[in-house]
């Protein structure tokens, strides 16, 4: 087999279980991917995939063996790429970063601006994605993750803990008796939550355990949209404190963060890249900048009473009302 693209196609179909998804991943159109796969099967004289009743592509024994060989080749190429990139001492070139939607919206961009000012030769490509991207496969160079990394080949540091609390618009609270003293007082309030299909989201699971199903009047898979809905007065939203405490239009509906929802914020890269100048510079400027906002991430100021000073991470105009 002389064409690496053929192996990449087999591997992509095997990983995604879909010819359409594989074509999207390889950035070719569906008809091209279909034609290449059929031509490869015809030349080899063997079927590499069978179509299931649901339309999924399931690898045959030959397809699985070819995909395994392609993965070994990919691992070698990626290791070589990381090794070469890890020796790059230039403060120029491309740097691919991935972050969650809420972090990119509320905190990250200002630090990226500082990074660009300090290192104008580095082009940042930000992928806003709530999934955990694979750094070994170079889906990104640096990841800002809301969970402690489990992969042994990653290198990085914890920037802060992340607190979560309930928020609502001041108008909603005024119309419904003011802020809550305890989470048990949620009964009778309108809630904003995740879509029914959401799974593996700790905050969504806590809400489902804490409140009755009929309390949810609005659902969305976007935390930013949940914030917007709370600001519009629809009801209570469970938000990370770095989002809720830094944005105008919402205040804490429950004074204290929810202790069992405390998470972490990590900045990580593959250990092969820790000598790369671009990666080191990003850790120094953006990582340290986010770490300096630890108090905001951890919800450790009196959100209902305090007025933040102008020099703080939260502008002074974001005033939290005292419960009366």
Secondary structure, DSSP 8 states (H G I E B T S, - for coil): ---HHHHHHHHHHHHHS-HHHHHHHHT--HHHHHHHHHHHHHHHTS--EEE-TTS-EEE-HHHHHHHHHHHHHHHHHHHHHHHHHHT---S-EEEEEEE-HHHIIIIIHHHHHHHHHH-TTEEEEEEE-SS---TTTTS-SEEEESS----TTEEEEEEEEE-EEEEE-HHHHHHTTSSBSSGGGGTTS-EEE--TT--S-HHHHHHHHHS-GGGEEEE-S-HHHHHHHHHTTS-EEEEEHHHHTTSTT-EESBSS--GGG-EEEEEEEEGGGTT-HHHHHHIIIIIHHHHTTHHHHTT-S-TTT----TTSSS-TT-------
